[in-house]
Amino acid sequence: MRLQSIIRAIYPAQCVACDALTDDDFGLCSACWREARFIGGLICDTCGTPLPGEGDEENLQCDDCMTIARPWDKGRSVLVYSGVGRKLILGLKHGDRTDLALPAARWMAQRIAKWPLLDTVLVPVPLHWVRLARRRYNQSALLALALANVMDRPVCVDALLRPKKTKPLEGHSRDARFAALSDAIVPNPKRISQIKSKHVVLVDDVMTSGATLAASAEAAKSAGATNVSIVTLARVVKDA
């Protein structure tokens, strides 16, 4: 205990979103917690976006998921992509904040804790090798590894490959995103045995239109996954 006290005195716990001191490691301070838009209550069962109204009714869908064919079964997300949620995503994705993977994984584990996870393998959304070389890490793979550790589930970080390089999709329309990602993600032939006849849970940092997750889900199903679900740290919503 004395050693821990010395370490805490030298390296006090700080909020993962700002420099404020906190009681515990890998958490949010009270101000950031109040600002963060954690998704709860009524949600779309397919993509995890928050829905208007109150309650905990299941099997509801948002307008997008009622009109767009989603090649996965269930989806959950932790935060709305705005404010603190956006700050955490940008830090993880572009700011070398790899330390954010652990608190994010803990929140994500809570969101899917009720899912039956027998014969489940966690699979991150892949990056093209050029982008991976520039960024030095795949933030979705970091999240999948941390989530696997938190939930004690198997993970296969290279189950899917992204041989087709696509331009950044920010600012593109929904249709343009889906068109750009057509055939961009494929199963890794060396890892098919690890996802065949399994429940694949795709892990990504943020869902916008769902085009990347759809391409990943289709690739997983083409490799023999029995069903596919998705979990993301953040979800872009229309009113954010």
KEKE-3310 file (N, C-alpha, C; in steps of 0.2 Angstrom, whole numbers, plus 5000, padded with zeros to 4 digits):
npx = (5004:5010:5019:5011:5004:5015:5017:5005:5006:5016:5012:4997:4980:4972:4959:4953:4949:4953:4964:4961:4961:4957:4948:4950:4960:4959:4947:4933:4932:4921:4916:4918:4911:4898:4896:4898:4889:4882:4875:4859:4844:4830:4835:4841:4840:4848:4858:4862:4860:4853:4836:4821:4811:4806:4811:4814:4812:4814:4821:4818:4820:4829:4826:4835:4839:4828:4827:4838:4847:4855:4869:4871:4866:4864:4867:4878:4882:4893:4894:4888:4894:4900:4906:4914:4914:4918:4930:4937:4937:4945:4957:4961:4961:4969:4978:4988:4983:4984:4981:4968:4961:4958:4949:4938:4935:4930:4918:4912:4911:4901:4890:4887:4885:4874:4873:4872:4887:4893:4903:4909:4919:4929:4932:4941:4938:4946:4961:4968:4984:4993:4988:4988:5002:5005:4998:5003:4996:4981:4967:4955:4958:4966:4955:4948:4957:4958:4945:4943:4951:4945:4933:4936:4936:4939:4950:4953:4964:4967:4957:4950:4954:4960:4962:4959:4962:4954:4948:4948:4933:4926:4914:4908:4893:4880:4877:4889:4899:4895:4897:4911:4916:4913:4917:4929:4934:4939:4939:4952:4961:4969:4964:4951:4946:4945:4934:4924:4908:4906:4900:4902:4908:4910:4921:4923:4929:4920:4904:4897:4889:4888:4894:4907:4906:4896:4903:4913:4905:4899:4910:4914:4903:4904:4915:4910:4904:4892:4883:4883:4887:4889:4899:4903:4913:4908:4894:4889:4876:4861:4857:4867)
npy = (4994:5006:5008:5010:5021:5030:5030:5035:5047:5053:5050:5056:5051:5055:5063:5055:5063:5076:5086:5086:5081:5064:5052:5039:5029:5029:5035:5047:5065:5074:5085:5082:5070:5074:5081:5072:5062:5049:5034:5029:5022:5022:5014:5011:4994:4989:4998:5005:5019:5033:5034:5044:5047:5038:5024:5006:4998:4984:4979:4989:5000:5013:5026:5025:5012:5005:5007:5005:4990:4981:4971:4965:4959:4964:4980:4991:5006:5017:5031:5047:5055:5068:5083:5077:5064:5065:5071:5060:5050:5057:5058:5045:5040:5049:5055:5048:5043:5029:5024:5026:5015:5006:5011:5014:5001:4995:5002:4998:4985:4984:4988:4978:4967:4959:4951:4935:4927:4915:4905:4916:4928:4942:4954:4967:4981:4982:4991:4999:4995:5005:5016:5011:5010:5024:5028:5020:5011:5002:5008:5002:4989:4990:4993:4981:4971:4976:4975:4961:4957:4962:4956:4943:4935:4927:4935:4940:4949:4951:4945:4950:4959:4974:4977:4986:5002:5016:5033:5046:5046:5056:5069:5064:5058:5047:5037:5038:5034:5020:5016:5018:5009:4996:4980:4982:4977:4961:4944:4937:4924:4916:4916:4911:4899:4903:4911:4905:4898:4905:4917:4933:4948:4963:4976:4994:5011:5022:5024:5030:5032:5018:5011:5006:4996:4988:4983:4976:4966:4959:4953:4945:4936:4930:4922:4913:4916:4913:4923:4941:4954:4971:4983:4999:5013:5026:5035:5043:5055:5063:5074:5079)
npz = (5000:5004:4993:4983:4987:4986:4972:4967:4972:4964:4951:4949:4948:4933:4923:4908:4898:4900:4910:4923:4940:4946:4956:4953:4941:4923:4921:4920:4925:4935:4929:4915:4914:4916:4904:4894:4882:4886:4879:4882:4888:4877:4862:4845:4841:4831:4827:4838:4840:4849:4853:4852:4867:4881:4892:4891:4880:4869:4853:4844:4830:4821:4809:4799:4799:4797:4783:4777:4772:4784:4786:4798:4815:4828:4836:4846:4855:4864:4867:4861:4846:4850:4858:4873:4868:4855:4857:4863:4854:4843:4850:4852:4839:4831:4840:4846:4858:4865:4877:4879:4875:4885:4896:4886:4882:4893:4895:4883:4885:4895:4888:4880:4888:4891:4880:4872:4872:4868:4859:4852:4843:4844:4832:4824:4814:4799:4794:4779:4773:4770:4777:4790:4792:4792:4803:4813:4821:4823:4828:4830:4832:4844:4853:4851:4856:4870:4874:4873:4883:4894:4894:4893:4881:4865:4852:4836:4827:4814:4806:4796:4781:4772:4757:4747:4744:4751:4749:4762:4771:4777:4776:4765:4756:4761:4752:4744:4753:4754:4741:4739:4748:4743:4741:4747:4759:4764:4769:4778:4771:4779:4791:4791:4797:4811:4812:4805:4807:4819:4831:4826:4833:4828:4830:4832:4831:4829:4822:4808:4794:4793:4783:4782:4793:4787:4776:4782:4790:4779:4774:4784:4785:4773:4775:4783:4796:4808:4813:4815:4825:4831:4839:4845:4850:4849:4841:4827:4827:4821:4827:4834)
capx = (5000:5014:5022:5005:5003:5020:5016:5000:5008:5020:5008:4990:4975:4969:4953:4955:4947:4956:4970:4958:4963:4951:4949:4952:4963:4956:4940:4932:4931:4914:4914:4918:4906:4891:4896:4898:4883:4882:4869:4855:4837:4828:4840:4840:4843:4852:4864:4864:4858:4848:4829:4817:4806:4809:4810:4820:4809:4819:4820:4816:4824:4829:4823:4840:4840:4822:4827:4845:4848:4861:4871:4872:4860:4863:4873:4878:4887:4894:4894:4886:4900:4900:4909:4919:4914:4922:4937:4940:4939:4950:4963:4963:4962:4974:4982:4992:4981:4982:4979:4961:4958:4956:4942:4933:4934:4926:4912:4909:4909:4895:4885:4886:4886:4869:4873:4875:4893:4895:4906:4910:4926:4930:4936:4941:4937:4953:4964:4973:4991:4996:4985:4991:5009:5006:4996:5007:4992:4974:4963:4949:4962:4967:4949:4946:4961:4956:4938:4944:4954:4940:4927:4939:4934:4944:4950:4957:4965:4968:4953:4948:4959:4957:4967:4957:4963:4949:4950:4945:4926:4923:4910:4904:4886:4879:4878:4896:4902:4894:4900:4918:4918:4911:4923:4936:4936:4938:4941:4959:4961:4973:4960:4944:4944:4944:4928:4919:4903:4906:4897:4908:4907:4914:4923:4926:4929:4914:4899:4894:4884:4888:4896:4913:4904:4893:4907:4916:4900:4898:4916:4914:4898:4906:4919:4906:4901:4885:4879:4887:4885:4893:4900:4907:4914:4904:4889:4887:4869:4859:4855:4873)
capy = (5000:5012:5009:5012:5028:5034:5030:5039:5054:5055:5050:5056:5049:5061:5062:5053:5068:5082:5086:5086:5075:5060:5047:5032:5029:5028:5038:5054:5069:5075:5089:5078:5065:5077:5083:5066:5060:5041:5032:5024:5022:5019:5014:5007:4988:4987:5002:5008:5026:5034:5036:5049:5044:5035:5017:5001:4993:4981:4977:4995:5002:5020:5027:5023:5004:5003:5008:5002:4983:4980:4964:4962:4958:4969:4985:4995:5011:5020:5038:5051:5058:5075:5085:5073:5058:5066:5072:5054:5047:5060:5057:5038:5039:5053:5059:5043:5041:5022:5023:5027:5009:5002:5014:5013:4994:4994:5005:4994:4978:4985:4989:4971:4962:4955:4947:4928:4927:4908:4904:4922:4930:4949:4956:4974:4983:4983:4997:4998:4994:5012:5020:5008:5012:5031:5029:5015:5006:5002:5010:4997:4983:4991:4992:4974:4968:4978:4972:4954:4956:4964:4951:4936:4932:4927:4940:4939:4956:4951:4941:4954:4963:4979:4977:4991:5009:5021:5040:5047:5046:5062:5073:5061:5056:5040:5033:5038:5030:5013:5014:5018:5003:4990:4975:4985:4973:4954:4939:4934:4917:4912:4916:4909:4894:4907:4915:4901:4895:4909:4924:4938:4954:4968:4982:5000:5017:5026:5023:5036:5029:5011:5008:5002:4990:4984:4979:4971:4961:4955:4949:4940:4931:4926:4918:4908:4918:4912:4929:4946:4960:4977:4987:5005:5018:5032:5034:5049:5055:5068:5081:5081)
capz = (5000:5004:4987:4979:4989:4983:4965:4966:4973:4959:4945:4952:4943:4929:4919:4902:4893:4902:4915:4930:4944:4948:4961:4950:4935:4918:4922:4918:4930:4936:4923:4908:4915:4915:4897:4890:4881:4886:4876:4886:4887:4871:4857:4840:4842:4826:4826:4844:4840:4854:4850:4856:4871:4887:4893:4889:4875:4864:4846:4840:4825:4819:4802:4794:4799:4794:4776:4774:4774:4788:4786:4805:4819:4833:4837:4852:4855:4871:4867:4855:4844:4850:4864:4876:4864:4849:4859:4865:4847:4840:4853:4851:4832:4828:4845:4850:4865:4865:4884:4880:4874:4891:4898:4881:4882:4899:4894:4878:4888:4899:4883:4877:4894:4891:4874:4873:4869:4867:4852:4850:4842:4843:4826:4823:4807:4797:4790:4773:4776:4770:4783:4796:4792:4794:4810:4817:4825:4821:4834:4831:4835:4851:4856:4851:4861:4876:4875:4874:4889:4899:4894:4893:4875:4860:4847:4830:4825:4807:4803:4790:4777:4768:4752:4743:4748:4749:4751:4768:4769:4780:4772:4759:4757:4763:4746:4742:4757:4753:4735:4740:4752:4739:4740:4750:4764:4763:4774:4778:4770:4784:4797:4790:4802:4817:4812:4803:4812:4825:4832:4826:4836:4825:4835:4828:4836:4828:4817:4804:4790:4794:4777:4784:4796:4783:4772:4787:4791:4773:4773:4790:4783:4767:4778:4787:4802:4808:4813:4816:4829:4830:4845:4843:4856:4848:4836:4825:4827:4817:4831:4838)
cpx = (5004:5017:5017:5004:5009:5019:5011:5001:5012:5016:5000:4986:4972:4963:4956:4954:4950:4961:4967:4960:4956:4953:4952:4956:4958:4948:4939:4931:4924:4912:4913:4912:4899:4891:4895:4891:4883:4875:4866:4848:4835:4833:4838:4844:4848:4859:4866:4862:4853:4841:4825:4812:4810:4807:4815:4817:4814:4816:4817:4822:4824:4827:4828:4840:4833:4822:4833:4846:4855:4863:4873:4866:4859:4869:4872:4883:4887:4892:4891:4893:4899:4904:4914:4919:4919:4929:4941:4942:4945:4957:4965:4965:4968:4979:4987:4990:4979:4980:4971:4957:4955:4949:4937:4931:4929:4919:4908:4907:4902:4889:4883:4886:4880:4868:4875:4881:4897:4898:4907:4918:4925:4934:4935:4940:4944:4955:4968:4980:4995:4994:4988:4998:5010:5004:5000:5003:4985:4970:4958:4952:4963:4961:4947:4950:4959:4950:4939:4947:4949:4935:4930:4936:4939:4944:4954:4958:4965:4963:4950:4954:4956:4962:4965:4958:4958:4951:4946:4937:4922:4920:4907:4897:4886:4880:4885:4900:4901:4897:4907:4920:4916:4917:4929:4938:4934:4941:4948:4959:4964:4969:4953:4942:4943:4937:4922:4915:4904:4902:4902:4905:4912:4915:4926:4925:4922:4910:4896:4888:4883:4891:4902:4911:4900:4897:4911:4911:4899:4904:4916:4909:4900:4912:4916:4904:4894:4880:4885:4884:4890:4893:4905:4908:4909:4899:4888:4879:4867:4858:4861:4877)
cpy = (5006:5013:5012:5020:5033:5035:5035:5046:5057:5055:5050:5054:5055:5058:5060:5058:5075:5081:5086:5080:5071:5055:5041:5033:5027:5029:5045:5058:5071:5080:5086:5073:5068:5079:5077:5064:5052:5039:5027:5025:5019:5020:5010:5000:4986:4991:5005:5015:5027:5036:5040:5045:5041:5027:5012:4996:4990:4980:4983:4997:5010:5020:5024:5015:5001:5003:5006:4995:4983:4973:4962:4962:4963:4974:4989:5000:5014:5027:5041:5054:5065:5077:5080:5066:5059:5067:5065:5050:5050:5059:5050:5037:5043:5056:5054:5042:5034:5020:5023:5020:5005:5005:5013:5006:4992:4996:5001:4988:4979:4986:4982:4965:4957:4950:4940:4928:4920:4908:4911:4924:4938:4950:4963:4975:4985:4990:4995:4998:5001:5016:5018:5010:5020:5032:5025:5010:5007:5003:5005:4991:4984:4990:4985:4970:4970:4975:4964:4952:4957:4959:4944:4932:4932:4933:4938:4946:4956:4946:4944:4958:4968:4981:4983:4998:5013:5028:5041:5049:5052:5067:5070:5059:5049:5035:5032:5034:5022:5011:5013:5011:4996:4986:4977:4981:4965:4950:4937:4927:4913:4912:4914:4904:4897:4910:4911:4898:4899:4915:4929:4945:4959:4974:4988:5005:5021:5024:5029:5033:5021:5007:5003:4995:4986:4980:4974:4965:4956:4951:4944:4934:4927:4921:4912:4909:4916:4918:4934:4952:4965:4981:4993:5009:5023:5031:5042:5050:5062:5075:5083:5087)
cpz = (5000:4997:4982:4980:4986:4975:4963:4967:4968:4952:4948:4946:4939:4925:4912:4896:4894:4907:4922:4934:4946:4953:4959:4943:4929:4918:4919:4925:4930:4930:4917:4908:4913:4908:4892:4889:4880:4883:4880:4884:4881:4865:4851:4841:4837:4825:4833:4845:4845:4850:4855:4861:4877:4888:4891:4884:4870:4857:4842:4835:4823:4812:4798:4794:4797:4786:4773:4777:4778:4788:4793:4809:4824:4834:4843:4852:4862:4871:4860:4853:4844:4857:4867:4871:4858:4851:4860:4858:4844:4843:4852:4843:4829:4833:4849:4857:4865:4872:4884:4878:4880:4894:4893:4881:4888:4898:4888:4881:4892:4894:4880:4882:4893:4884:4875:4869:4868:4860:4848:4849:4841:4837:4825:4816:4805:4794:4784:4776:4775:4776:4790:4797:4794:4801:4815:4821:4822:4827:4836:4834:4842:4855:4857:4856:4868:4878:4877:4880:4895:4900:4893:4887:4870:4855:4841:4826:4817:4803:4796:4787:4773:4762:4747:4747:4746:4752:4758:4766:4773:4775:4766:4761:4759:4757:4743:4746:4756:4746:4735:4743:4749:4738:4743:4756:4763:4769:4773:4777:4775:4790:4797:4796:4809:4817:4809:4808:4819:4825:4832:4829:4833:4830:4831:4833:4835:4822:4814:4800:4791:4788:4778:4788:4792:4778:4776:4788:4785:4772:4778:4788:4777:4769:4782:4794:4802:4809:4816:4820:4828:4837:4843:4850:4855:4841:4834:4824:4824:4821:4835:4836)
residu = (MET:ARG:LEU:GLN:SER:ILE:ILE:ARG:ALA:ILE:TYR:PRO:ALA:GLN:CYS:VAL:ALA:CYS:ASP:ALA:LEU:THR:ASP:ASP:ASP:PHE:GLY:LEU:CYS:SER:ALA:CYS:TRP:ARG:GLU:ALA:ARG:PHE:ILE:GLY:GLY:LEU:ILE:CYS:ASP:THR:CYS:GLY:THR:PRO:LEU:PRO:GLY:GLU:GLY:ASP:GLU:GLU:ASN:LEU:GLN:CYS:ASP:ASP:CYS:MET:THR:ILE:ALA:ARG:PRO:TRP:ASP:LYS:GLY:ARG:SER:VAL:LEU:VAL:TYR:SER:GLY:VAL:GLY:ARG:LYS:LEU:ILE:LEU:GLY:LEU:LYS:HIS:GLY:ASP:ARG:THR:ASP:LEU:ALA:LEU:PRO:ALA:ALA:ARG:TRP:MET:ALA:GLN:ARG:ILE:ALA:LYS:TRP:PRO:LEU:LEU:ASP:THR:VAL:LEU:VAL:PRO:VAL:PRO:LEU:HIS:TRP:VAL:ARG:LEU:ALA:ARG:ARG:ARG:TYR:ASN:GLN:SER:ALA:LEU:LEU:ALA:LEU:ALA:LEU:ALA:ASN:VAL:MET:ASP:ARG:PRO:VAL:CYS:VAL:ASP:ALA:LEU:LEU:ARG:PRO:LYS:LYS:THR:LYS:PRO:LEU:GLU:GLY:HIS:SER:ARG:ASP:ALA:ARG:PHE:ALA:ALA:LEU:SER:ASP:ALA:ILE:VAL:PRO:ASN:PRO:LYS:ARG:ILE:SER:GLN:ILE:LYS:SER:LYS:HIS:VAL:VAL:LEU:VAL:ASP:ASP:VAL:MET:THR:SER:GLY:ALA:THR:LEU:ALA:ALA:SER:ALA:GLU:ALA:ALA:LYS:SER:ALA:GLY:ALA:THR:ASN:VAL:SER:ILE:VAL:THR:LEU:ALA:ARG:VAL:VAL:LYS:ASP:ALA)
# end
